[in-house]
Amino acid sequence: MGQAGVLRRMPASFSRERNRTTVIGRQNEFEKVAMPHSRSMLRVARRLTFDPATAEDLVQETLLRAWRNFDQFEAGTNARAWLFRILFNAFYAQGRKVRSAPVLVPLQMPGRETEPQSRADHTLLEGAMVTRALDELSAEHRTVLLLAVVEGFTCREMADILSLPIGTVMSRLSRARQALRERIEPASPALHRVRAGGE
């Protein structure tokens, strides 16, 4: 009896079991490839959306799209860049409706000191200033800074993620850094006074 005859005689339960094993194997492979990057995707999604719940929804949508298209992922290629490309596609597909205006929280309470006195206080102030300045940037500038500085992607990887020419990415990154500096530098004298212990 030929192989085709043997396969025809296999019970349906054998075929179902084989399919189930294939699906489980695929799920395990997806978890190994995608899940280690969920935290960094969530970090970027929060900076894009300014809302933790919306950011979580965006990451869930990204993972769902990645799962549906996992058969298109080439093993051995850059899974992290692939996932971030899906994340940005999902973000832009929503027409940026997920974005809302950033909520700026004052650092000082009325009647309190206007400058921090301890090293920990001024380190916190520096971080808050950078975060606020980053939030004030355009979405395009914020995106390239997040990908380059926070996530460590190369310009070539960012070009692939954002579907842009590498020259555009490099130019945008340069302008983003300049825009960030322009927002941070006006507040720098106060920080320098704190570091020097001045008033």
C-alpha positions in Angstrom: 0.0 0.0 0.0 1.4 3.4 -1.0 1.8 6.4 1.3 -1.4 8.0 0.1 -3.3 4.9 1.1 -1.8 4.9 4.5 -2.7 8.6 5.0 -6.3 7.9 3.9 -6.6 5.2 6.5 -5.3 7.4 9.4 -8.1 8.3 11.8 -9.4 11.9 11.9 -8.2 12.1 15.6 -4.6 11.7 14.4 -5.0 14.6 12.0 -6.5 16.8 14.7 -3.8 15.9 17.1 -1.1 16.7 14.6 -2.7 20.1 13.8 -3.0 20.8 17.6 0.7 20.0 18.0 1.6 22.3 15.1 -0.5 25.2 16.6 1.1 24.7 20.0 4.6 24.7 18.4 3.7 27.9 16.6 2.4 29.6 19.8 5.6 28.6 21.6 7.7 30.0 18.9 5.7 33.3 18.8 6.0 33.7 22.5 9.8 33.3 22.3 10.1 35.7 19.4 7.6 38.4 20.5 7.0 38.5 24.2 10.5 39.5 25.3 9.9 42.8 23.5 6.5 43.6 25.0 8.0 45.8 27.7 9.9 48.0 25.3 6.9 48.3 23.0 4.8 49.4 26.0 7.4 52.0 27.0 7.3 53.5 23.5 3.5 53.2 23.2 3.1 55.2 26.4 5.1 58.0 25.0 3.1 57.9 21.8 -0.3 57.9 23.4 0.2 59.7 26.7 -2.2 57.2 28.3 -1.3 53.9 30.0 -4.6 52.1 29.1 -4.5 53.2 25.5 -0.8 52.2 25.3 -1.7 48.7 26.5 -4.4 48.5 23.9 -1.9 49.5 21.2 0.6 46.8 22.3 -2.2 44.2 22.4 -3.2 45.2 18.9 0.4 45.0 17.8 0.8 41.5 19.3 -2.5 40.4 17.7 -1.4 41.6 14.3 2.0 40.0 14.7 0.4 36.7 15.6 -1.9 36.8 12.6 1.1 37.5 10.3 3.6 35.3 12.1 3.9 33.1 9.0 5.4 36.1 7.2 8.2 36.5 9.8 11.5 35.1 8.7 13.3 33.2 11.4 16.7 34.7 12.2 15.7 38.3 11.2 15.3 41.2 13.5 12.1 40.3 15.4 12.3 43.5 17.5 12.3 45.8 14.4 9.5 43.7 12.9 7.3 44.2 16.0 8.0 47.9 16.2 7.1 48.3 12.5 3.8 46.6 13.3 3.3 48.8 16.4 3.8 52.0 14.3 1.5 50.7 11.6 -1.2 50.0 14.2 -0.7 53.5 15.7 -0.9 55.3 12.4 -3.8 53.2 11.2 -5.8 54.6 14.0 -5.4 58.0 12.5 -3.5 59.0 15.7 -6.9 59.1 17.5 -5.2 57.4 20.4 -3.1 60.5 21.0 -4.3 63.0 23.5 -2.8 66.2 24.8 -0.1 65.6 27.4 -1.1 66.4 31.0 1.6 68.6 32.5 1.8 68.3 36.3 3.4 71.2 38.2 6.6 70.2 40.0 6.1 72.6 42.9 3.2 73.1 45.2 2.2 76.8 46.1 4.2 78.1 49.0 6.9 75.4 48.6 10.5 76.0 47.6 10.9 76.6 43.9 14.2 74.8 43.6 15.2 71.4 44.9 17.9 71.2 47.5 19.1 67.6 47.3 20.9 65.7 44.6 17.9 63.3 44.3 15.5 66.3 43.9 17.5 67.9 41.1 18.0 64.5 39.3 14.2 64.1 39.5 13.8 67.6 38.1 16.2 66.8 35.2 14.2 63.7 34.3 10.9 65.6 34.5 12.3 68.4 32.3 13.5 65.9 29.7 10.2 64.1 29.8 8.2 67.3 29.4 10.4 68.5 26.6 10.0 65.2 24.8 6.3 65.3 25.1 6.2 68.8 23.6 8.0 67.6 20.4 6.0 66.7 17.3 5.1 63.0 16.9 7.7 62.5 14.2 10.5 64.0 16.3 9.4 62.2 19.5 9.2 58.9 17.6 12.8 59.0 16.2 14.2 60.0 19.6 12.4 57.2 21.4 13.6 54.6 18.8 17.2 55.9 18.7 17.9 57.0 22.2 15.6 55.0 24.4 15.3 51.7 22.4 18.8 51.8 20.7 17.7 51.2 17.1 20.1 52.2 14.3 19.1 54.6 11.7 18.8 51.8 9.2 16.5 49.8 11.5 14.4 52.9 12.1 14.1 53.5 8.4 12.8 50.0 8.1 10.4 50.3 11.0 9.0 53.7 9.9 9.1 52.8 6.1 11.2 56.0 5.4 14.4 56.6 3.5 17.5 56.5 5.8 18.4 60.1 4.9 15.0 61.2 6.1 15.4 59.4 9.4 18.9 60.9 9.9 17.6 64.4 9.1 14.6 64.0 11.4 16.8 62.6 14.2 19.1 65.6 13.9 16.2 68.1 14.0 14.6 66.2 16.9 17.8 66.4 19.0 18.1 70.1 18.2 14.4 70.7 19.1 14.9 68.8 22.4 18.0 70.9 23.3 16.1 74.1 22.6 13.4 73.1 25.1 15.8 72.0 27.8 18.4 74.7 27.7 16.2 77.6 28.9 15.8 75.7 32.2 19.5 74.7 32.5 20.6 77.8 34.6 18.3 76.8 37.4 19.8 73.3 37.4 23.3 74.6 37.4 22.5 76.7 40.4 21.1 73.7 42.2 24.2 71.7 41.4 26.4 74.5 42.7 24.4 74.8 45.8 23.3 78.3 45.0 19.9 80.0 45.4 
